[in-house]
Amino acid sequence: MGFEQTLNELQAELATCIQSDNKESIPWSWLATTVSMILSDHSSGVSRPVVLAELEYAWHRYSSSEEQDSAVQRTLGGFFHRNNTAPGLAALFELRIAALEQLAHTSIWMWRLSGSDSAPKGMKPPRHSSTKQMSAFVHQRFYPMIESAEFEGFFSDKRVLYLTGLRGTASEEVLKLLPTTAAVFVLEVERDARLLGEFFGAEVVDGQPVLTKDPAFDAGQVWGVVDTVIQSGEEPTLSHCAMVEINVHPLGGGQPRLMAVEFRGADASLANAFHRGDYLGLVCAVTENSDTLSYGPQTLAFVLPSTAKVPEALATGLRSPRVWLSQVLPDTSQLTLLVRVVAVSANMPADGEPFRRALRVCDGTATRDATVWGTLALRVAGLRAGQTVLMRKFNAHEEQGTVMLNGSLDIGSGIDNVSSFPSVPHSAALRPIETLDGIRGPASSYARVSVTRVEPLQNELRDARDFAAATKLVHALCGRRVTRNADGFVCEKCAQPVADTKSAFALAVDLDDGTAVVHARVAAHVAATMLATTPEHFLKLPSKAQQLAALKKPLGQAFVVCLTAFTLPDSTKDTLLRIDAVCSAADVGSLEETS
């Protein structure tokens, strides 16, 4: 796999950058996920120095802030992901409030959120990932803070906060985040000295907040030092509960009292905002019993991060190697796997879930089946045999003596289609070029080719305006072809009637690089790039002659393509080829020359 080779090289180069003698000190799963995110953020290509710079910055954040333990996301890049792998509702974000504004002639407040862009000493923030911003509706729970004199200026100067339960609007042209009640606000010793005194009775002594008096008013405040963070290990459901144990010191000294603060259901991920030694503050906490509090409907939560945090887990957490399919054991979780797609099943609704698919994958050591649920299953329908994919945060279990994988957005799972990354063909330093006569076996390879023939597939169900037989009707949700019966359209993969269809290109091409001529199918989105038009514009051409002329546009042009070699399930035919990503050969090279 070309991506596997690139990861191995970047792992060694990053080890040199951080002055490590052992590249294995960089966790493979972290490296693969971070590189995938960088490539997704740079759709038009990225040079190797830029990749290494962003990796080095991300590494310092990872190793110094226990990101590997808390799984905190510090950018909004996931909501702009080109492969539609939006973060799950359980994902915890560390973000900054870039602006706070009230919509004109309304009582609605909006936050303008950006990634947490503070960089370690001597490092520059990443160029793209942390600067992406989104508008978010503020939940009414926080309106009293915004409108209160006690919190005047609190939301200015890029206030940092932790949020979970984030989801985007689906109907608006400009993506916005819907309101969430799950938030933890980050305090700063000097900036928030007045608030610490009035709300919690804490006075800053030698840089540390010490309880010296009663708060200015009683609102069920609690102030303590975090001792332990406990996650139950269950999936984040309504019954899920995470717990933060804190030591509450009495006024005037004395033995601290250990109390538990519970974060339940959709709020459970907030527990990961706290670490041992941090100060936790609550306003309007719910008292469950004499030793237990909970984050309730009106609770406000604050954290003052410890200034002397030394993660004990670094000794082992930073040495995790790559996990191969043959090494996966039952009852393991949060697996990151680089695999090749063997087959994708039709939709198999079950247990009240309208979307469920089986995904068969291999990596050269074993073949495994994965069950993918919900929205992620809908996205998996777009995968094709032979493609290289990165499976993130999948769990494993045993079923009738066989190890099976499970993934859904609810547990934070995601799948990145590496073969379709548009940035890789653009980026000469991130992939080798192979000759057509050297492509062997099922895999994804990159080649510099010229198009010598364009062939419409012709045997597809298509729009009546398609005189050249170069398109097909597909399910608007999953992109798979549809068939027609007496009742209407049926999706081949969703196995159910569909109301929404659209047209997609259905083409094959002949490619020549001087060593061989090969025949390859063309992925629908790739065909649109090669033709420099959309199916909608193509279908508006009024005659067959004009449509056939449009199909000739790629002839003689040079492209860099990702060629995926695959065989159809239960087929004895020769290996087939498909183009999964493409760029004009003229666009390659400028990035490396100017970096």
C-alpha positions in Angstrom: 0.0 0.0 0.0 1.4 3.4 -1.0 -0.1 5.1 2.1 1.5 2.5 4.3 4.9 3.3 2.9 4.3 7.0 3.3 3.3 6.5 7.0 6.5 4.5 7.6 8.6 7.2 6.1 6.8 10.1 7.9 7.1 8.1 11.2 10.9 8.0 10.8 11.2 11.6 9.7 9.0 12.8 12.6 11.2 10.9 15.0 14.2 12.8 13.7 12.3 16.1 14.1 11.4 15.4 17.7 14.9 14.0 18.4 13.8 10.5 19.2 16.1 7.6 18.7 13.1 5.2 18.2 10.4 5.9 15.6 8.2 3.3 17.4 7.8 5.9 20.2 5.3 7.6 17.9 2.0 5.7 18.2 1.1 4.3 14.7 -2.6 4.9 15.3 -2.1 8.6 16.2 0.2 9.1 13.2 -2.2 7.4 10.7 -5.2 9.4 12.0 -3.3 12.7 12.0 -1.8 12.3 8.5 -5.3 11.4 7.2 -6.7 14.6 8.7 -3.9 16.7 7.2 -4.4 15.2 3.8 -8.2 15.8 4.1 -7.6 19.4 5.0 -5.4 20.1 2.0 -7.5 18.9 -0.9 -5.4 20.6 -3.6 -2.1 19.1 -2.4 0.5 19.6 0.3 4.2 19.4 0.4 6.2 17.1 2.6 7.7 19.9 4.7 4.2 21.2 5.5 3.0 17.7 6.5 6.0 17.3 8.8 5.5 20.8 10.3 1.9 20.1 11.1 2.8 16.6 12.4 5.4 18.1 14.7 3.0 20.7 16.1 0.3 18.0 16.6 2.9 15.8 18.3 3.8 18.4 20.9 0.1 18.9 21.6 -0.4 15.2 21.9 2.5 14.4 24.1 2.2 17.4 26.4 -1.5 17.5 27.0 -2.5 13.9 27.4 -4.5 14.1 24.2 -3.8 10.4 23.6 -5.8 9.6 26.8 -8.7 12.1 26.6 -9.3 11.9 22.8 -9.9 15.7 22.7 -10.4 17.2 19.2 -8.8 20.6 18.9 -10.0 21.6 15.5 -13.3 21.8 13.7 -11.8 20.1 10.6 -14.0 17.0 11.1 -17.1 19.0 10.1 -15.4 20.0 6.9 -14.1 16.5 6.1 -14.4 15.7 2.4 -15.1 12.1 3.1 -18.2 13.0 5.2 -16.8 11.5 8.4 -18.2 14.1 10.7 -17.4 13.6 14.4 -19.8 11.6 16.6 -21.9 13.2 19.2 -19.7 11.8 21.9 -16.6 13.6 20.5 -15.1 16.2 22.9 -13.8 19.5 21.5 -11.4 22.0 22.9 -12.3 25.3 21.1 -12.0 29.0 21.3 -14.7 31.6 21.2 -13.6 33.9 18.4 -16.6 36.2 18.7 -20.0 36.4 20.5 -22.9 38.2 18.7 -26.6 38.5 19.0 -28.7 38.0 15.8 -30.2 41.3 14.7 -33.8 41.9 16.0 -33.8 38.6 18.0 -32.8 37.3 21.4 -30.7 34.6 19.9 -27.0 34.5 20.7 -24.3 33.0 18.5 -20.7 31.9 19.1 -18.1 32.0 16.4 -15.9 29.0 17.3 -12.4 28.2 16.1 -9.9 25.5 16.9 -7.7 25.8 20.0 -4.8 27.5 18.3 -2.4 28.0 21.2 1.0 26.5 20.2 3.7 25.1 22.5 6.8 27.4 23.0 8.8 27.6 19.8 6.1 26.1 17.6 3.9 27.7 15.0 0.2 26.9 14.9 -0.9 24.7 12.0 -1.7 26.7 8.9 -5.2 25.4 8.2 -6.7 23.0 10.7 -7.0 25.3 13.8 -8.1 28.4 11.8 -11.4 26.9 10.5 -14.3 28.6 12.1 -18.0 27.8 12.5 -21.0 29.7 13.9 -22.8 27.9 16.7 -26.1 28.6 18.4 -25.7 29.3 22.1 -27.9 27.2 24.3 -30.3 29.2 26.6 -28.6 27.6 29.6 -25.7 30.0 29.1 -27.7 33.2 28.3 -27.6 34.3 32.0 -23.8 34.2 31.8 -23.8 36.3 28.7 -26.3 38.9 30.1 -24.9 39.0 33.6 -22.6 41.8 34.9 -20.6 39.3 36.9 -19.5 37.6 33.6 -18.8 40.9 31.7 -15.8 40.3 29.4 -15.8 36.6 30.1 -16.4 35.6 26.5 -13.9 38.0 25.0 -10.2 37.4 24.1 -10.6 33.9 22.8 -12.1 32.2 25.8 -11.3 28.4 25.7 -14.1 25.9 26.3 -14.8 22.2 26.0 -17.9 21.1 24.2 -19.5 17.8 23.4 -22.7 16.8 21.6 -21.9 19.0 18.6 -23.8 18.5 15.4 -24.3 20.6 12.3 -27.4 22.0 10.7 -28.5 19.9 7.7 -30.7 22.3 5.8 -28.7 25.5 5.6 -26.2 26.4 2.9 -23.7 27.6 5.5 -23.1 24.9 8.1 -23.8 26.0 11.7 -23.6 24.1 14.9 -26.7 23.4 16.9 -26.9 24.4 20.6 -25.5 22.0 23.2 -25.9 22.1 26.9 -22.6 20.2 27.5 -19.8 22.7 28.1 -16.9 23.3 30.4 -15.3 26.8 30.5 -11.5 27.0 30.9 -10.4 29.5 33.6 -7.1 31.4 33.8 -5.5 32.4 37.1 -4.7 36.1 36.4 -7.5 36.8 33.9 -10.3 35.3 36.1 -9.0 36.3 39.6 -12.2 38.3 40.3 -14.5 35.5 39.2 -12.6 33.0 41.3 -13.0 35.2 44.4 -16.7 36.1 43.9 -18.0 32.8 42.7 -15.9 30.3 44.6 -14.2 32.2 47.4 -10.7 31.3 46.0 -7.8 33.7 46.3 -4.7 33.3 44.1 -1.7 32.6 46.3 1.6 31.8 44.7 -0.2 31.2 41.4 -2.6 28.7 42.8 -6.3 29.3 43.8 -6.8 28.7 47.5 -10.2 28.8 49.3 -10.0 31.7 51.8 -13.6 32.9 52.2 -17.2 32.2 51.4 -18.5 33.0 47.9 -20.2 36.3 47.5 -23.5 34.5 47.0 -24.8 30.9 47.4 -25.6 29.1 44.1 -24.6 25.6 45.0 -20.9 26.2 44.2 -18.3 23.5 44.5 -14.5 23.9 44.1 -12.1 21.1 44.3 -8.9 19.4 43.0 -9.4 16.6 40.5 -8.1 13.3 41.9 -9.4 10.6 39.4 -11.4 10.5 36.2 -13.4 7.3 35.7 -15.1 6.2 32.5 -17.4 3.2 32.7 -16.2 1.9 29.3 -19.7 1.6 27.9 -20.9 3.2 24.8 -22.1 6.8 25.3 -25.8 6.1 25.8 -28.4 7.7 28.0 -27.4 5.2 30.8 -23.7 6.0 30.4 -22.1 7.7 33.4 -18.6 9.2 33.8 -17.3 10.3 37.1 -14.7 12.9 38.3 -13.5 12.4 41.9 -12.4 15.7 43.5 -10.8 16.6 46.8 -12.8 19.5 48.4 -10.7 21.4 50.9 -12.6 23.1 53.7 -12.2 26.7 54.6 -9.4 27.4 57.0 -7.6 24.1 56.2 -8.2 20.6 57.5 -8.6 17.2 55.8 -9.9 17.4 52.3 -13.2 15.6 51.5 -13.4 13.3 48.5 -16.5 13.8 46.4 -17.7 12.4 43.1 -19.1 14.5 40.3 -21.2 12.5 37.8 -21.6 13.4 34.1 -24.4 11.3 32.6 -25.6 10.3 29.1 -24.8 12.9 26.5 -22.7 14.9 29.0 -20.4 11.9 29.8 -17.6 13.0 27.5 -17.1 16.2 29.5 -15.3 14.2 32.1 -12.4 14.0 29.7 -11.9 17.7 30.0 -10.4 17.1 33.4 -7.1 15.6 34.5 -5.5 14.8 37.8 -4.4 18.0 39.5 -6.8 20.3 37.7 -9.2 22.5 39.6 -12.9 21.8 39.0 -15.6 24.4 39.7 -19.4 23.9 39.6 -22.3 26.4 39.9 -25.8 25.1 40.5 -24.6 21.5 40.9 -27.2 18.8 41.7 -26.7 17.1 45.0 -27.4 13.3 44.6 -26.2 12.4 48.2 -23.7 13.6 50.8 -20.8 12.4 48.7 -22.1 12.7 45.1 -22.9 15.6 42.8 -24.0 15.7 39.2 -23.9 17.9 36.2 -27.6 18.9 36.0 -29.9 21.0 33.8 -28.7 24.3 35.2 -25.1 23.4 36.1 -22.2 25.5 34.9 -18.8 23.8 34.9 -15.3 25.3 35.0 -11.8 23.9 34.9 -8.6 25.6 35.9 -5.9 23.4 34.3 -3.0 22.4 36.5 0.3 24.1 35.5 2.4 21.1 36.5 0.9 18.1 34.7 3.2 15.1 34.0 1.2 12.4 32.3 2.0 9.0 33.9 0.6 7.2 30.9 3.2 8.6 28.6 5.6 5.7 29.4 3.3 3.2 27.8 0.8 5.2 25.8 3.4 6.5 23.4 4.7 3.1 22.3 1.7 1.5 20.7 2.6 -0.2 17.4 0.4 -0.8 14.4 -2.3 -3.4 14.9 -2.8 -5.9 12.1 -6.0 -7.8 11.6 -4.4 -11.1 12.6 -3.5 -9.5 15.9 -7.0 -8.2 16.8 -8.5 -10.0 19.8 -12.0 -10.0 21.1 -13.1 -7.3 23.6 -10.6 -4.8 22.3 -11.7 -1.2 21.5 -10.6 2.0 19.9 -8.8 0.1 17.1 -7.2 2.0 14.2 -6.6 -0.3 11.2 -5.2 0.3 7.7 -7.0 -2.2 5.4 -8.2 -2.9 1.9 -11.9 -3.2 1.1 -12.8 -6.7 -0.2 -16.6 -6.2 -0.4 -19.5 -4.1 0.9 -22.8 -5.8 1.6 -26.3 -4.5 0.8 -28.2 -2.8 3.6 -29.3 -5.1 6.4 -31.7 -3.1 8.7 -31.9 -4.5 12.3 -32.8 -3.7 15.8 -34.7 -0.6 14.8 -31.6 0.8 13.0 -32.5 1.6 9.3 -28.9 1.3 8.1 -26.5 -1.6 8.8 -23.9 -3.0 6.5 -21.2 -5.6 6.6 -17.8 -4.6 5.4 -15.2 -7.2 4.6 -11.6 -6.0 4.8 -8.1 -7.5 4.6 -4.5 -6.3 5.2 -2.3 -9.1 4.1 -2.3 -10.9 7.4 -6.0 -11.7 7.7 -9.5 -11.0 6.5 -12.2 -9.8 8.9 -15.8 -8.7 8.7 -17.0 -5.5 10.3 -20.6 -4.5 11.1 -21.1 -0.8 10.5 -24.2 1.0 11.9 -26.3 4.1 11.4 -25.1 7.1 9.4 -21.6 5.5 9.1 -23.2 2.5 7.4 -24.8 4.9 4.9 -21.4 6.4 4.1 -19.7 3.0 3.8 -22.0 2.2 0.9 -19.8 4.5 -1.2 -16.7 2.3 -0.7 -15.6 0.1 -3.5 -13.6 -3.2 -3.7 -9.8 -2.7 -3.6 -9.8 0.7 -2.0 -7.4 1.5 0.9 -9.2 2.8 3.9 -8.3 3.8 7.5 -10.8 2.5 10.0 -10.7 4.6 13.2 -12.0 3.7 16.7 -13.5 0.3 15.9 -14.3 -2.2 18.5 -13.8 -6.0 18.3 -15.9 -8.9 19.7 -16.2 -12.6 19.2 -19.1 -14.2 17.4 -19.3 -18.0 17.0 -15.6 -18.3 17.4 -14.8 -15.5 14.9 -13.4 -12.1 15.7 -15.7 -9.4 14.3 -15.4 -5.6 14.2 -18.0 -3.0 15.0 -18.2 0.7 14.3 -20.7 3.6 14.5 -20.6 7.3 15.0 -22.0 6.8 18.5 -18.7 5.3 19.6 -16.6 7.8 17.6 -15.8 5.5 14.7 -14.9 6.8 11.3 -13.6 5.5 7.9 -11.2 7.5 5.7 -11.1 6.5 2.1 -7.4 7.0 1.4 -7.7 5.9 -2.2 -10.0 8.8 -3.0 -8.0 11.6 -1.2 -7.6 14.3 -3.9 -4.5 15.7 -2.2 -2.3 12.7 -2.8 -2.1 12.7 -6.6 -1.2 16.4 -6.3 1.6 15.8 -3.8 4.6 14.3 -5.5 6.5 13.8 -2.3 3.7 11.7 -0.6 3.4 8.9 -3.1 5.6 6.9 -5.5 4.8 6.7 -9.2 4.5 3.2 -10.7 4.5 2.1 -14.3 1.3 0.5 -15.7 3.2 -2.7 -16.6 4.3 -3.0 -13.0 0.8 -2.9 -11.3 0.2 -6.3 -9.8 -2.5 -7.6 -7.5 -5.3 -5.9 -5.6 -4.0 -2.6 -4.3 -4.0 1.2 -4.9 -1.1 2.6 -7.0 -0.3 6.0 -8.5 0.7 6.4 -12.1 1.3 9.3 -14.6 -0.8 8.5 -17.7 -2.4 9.9 -20.8 -6.0 9.2 -21.8 -6.2 7.6 -25.2 -9.9 6.6 -25.2 -13.1 7.5 -23.3 -15.9 4.9 -23.3 -19.5 5.4 -22.0 -20.6 2.3 -20.2 -24.0 2.5 -21.9 -25.8 -0.3 -20.0 -26.9 1.8 -17.1 -30.3 3.2 -16.2 -30.0 6.9 -17.0 -31.7 10.2 -17.5 -33.6 10.6 -20.8 -31.5 13.6 -21.7 -28.3 11.4 -21.8 -28.0 10.8 -25.5 -24.4 9.5 -25.2 -25.2 6.9 -22.5 -22.4 8.3 -20.3 -24.3 8.6 -17.0 -26.3 6.5 -14.6 -29.0 7.2 -12.0 -27.8 6.7 -8.5 -29.3 7.0 -5.0 -28.8 10.5 -3.8 -27.9 9.4 -0.3 -25.3 6.7 -0.9 -24.3 7.2 -4.5 -25.0 3.6 -5.6 -26.9 2.7 -8.8 -30.6 2.3 -8.8 -32.9 -0.1 -10.7 -36.5 0.3 -11.6 -39.5 -1.9 -10.8 -43.2 -1.5 -11.0 -43.2 0.6 -7.8 -40.4 3.0 -8.7 -36.6 3.1 -8.1 -34.7 0.7 -5.8 -31.1 1.2 -4.6 -28.9 -1.8 -5.2 -27.1 -1.4 -1.8 -29.7 0.1 0.4 -32.1 -2.6 -0.7 -35.1 -0.3 -0.4 -37.2 2.0 -2.5 -35.7 5.5 -3.0 -37.4 8.7 -3.8 -34.3 10.9 -4.4 -32.1 10.0 -7.4 -29.4 12.0 -9.2 -27.2 11.4 -12.2 -23.5 10.4 -12.0 -21.0 9.7 -14.8 -20.5 6.1 -15.8 -17.3 5.9 -17.9 -14.3 3.8 -18.6 -11.0 4.9 -20.2 -7.9 3.6 -21.8 -4.6 4.8 -20.2 -1.1 4.8 -21.6 2.2 5.6 -19.9 4.6 4.2 -22.5 5.0 0.9 -20.7 1.5 -0.5 -21.2 -2.0 0.4 -22.2 -4.7 -0.5 -19.7 -8.5 -0.2 -19.5 -10.0 1.3 -16.3 -13.3 2.2 -15.0 -13.6 5.8 -13.7 -15.2 6.7 -10.3 -18.1 9.1 -10.8 -16.5 12.1 -9.0 -13.2 11.5 -10.9 -15.0 11.5 -14.2 -16.4 14.9 -13.4 -12.9 16.2 -12.7 -11.5 14.7 -15.9 -14.3 16.1 -18.0 -14.2 19.5 -16.2 -18.0 19.4 -15.9 -20.8 18.1 -13.8 -23.5 15.6 -14.8 -26.1 18.3 -14.6 -24.3 20.5 -17.1 -23.5 17.6 -19.3 -27.2 16.6 -19.5 -28.1 20.2 -20.5 -26.1 19.8 -23.7 -28.9 19.6 -26.4 -27.5 17.0 -28.7 -25.7 13.7 -28.9 -22.9 15.3 -30.9 -22.3 17.9 -28.3 -22.2 15.4 -25.5 -19.8 13.1 -27.4 -17.6 16.1 -28.0 -17.6 16.9 -24.2 -16.5 13.3 -23.6 -13.4 13.9 -25.8 -12.0 16.6 -23.5 -9.6 14.3 -21.6 -8.1 12.7 -24.7 -4.4 13.3 -25.0 -4.2 15.0 -21.6 -1.8 13.8 -18.9 -3.0 13.0 -15.5 -1.7 11.5 -12.2 -4.2 8.9 -11.1 -4.8 6.6 -8.2 -5.4 3.2 -9.8 -7.2 0.6 -7.7 -6.8 -3.0 -8.8 -9.5 -5.3 -7.6 -11.5 -8.4 -8.4 -15.2 -8.8 -8.1 -16.5 -11.1 -5.3 -16.9 -14.7 -6.5 -15.4 -13.8 -9.8 -12.7 -15.8 -11.7 -12.1 -13.0 -14.2 -8.8 -11.0 -14.4 -8.0 -8.1 -12.1 -10.0 -5.0 -13.0 -8.8 -1.4 -12.6 -10.6 1.7 -11.4 -9.5 5.4 -11.1 -10.4 6.6 -7.6 -8.5 9.9 -7.5 -7.0 12.2 -10.2 -5.3 15.5 -10.9 -3.9 17.1 -14.0 -0.2 16.3 -14.3 0.4 20.0 -14.9 -0.7 20.7 -11.3 2.0 18.4 -9.8 5.3 19.8 -8.7 4.6 23.5 -8.0 4.0 22.7 -4.3 7.4 21.0 -3.9 9.2 23.7 -5.7 7.7 26.6 -3.7 7.9 25.1 -0.2 
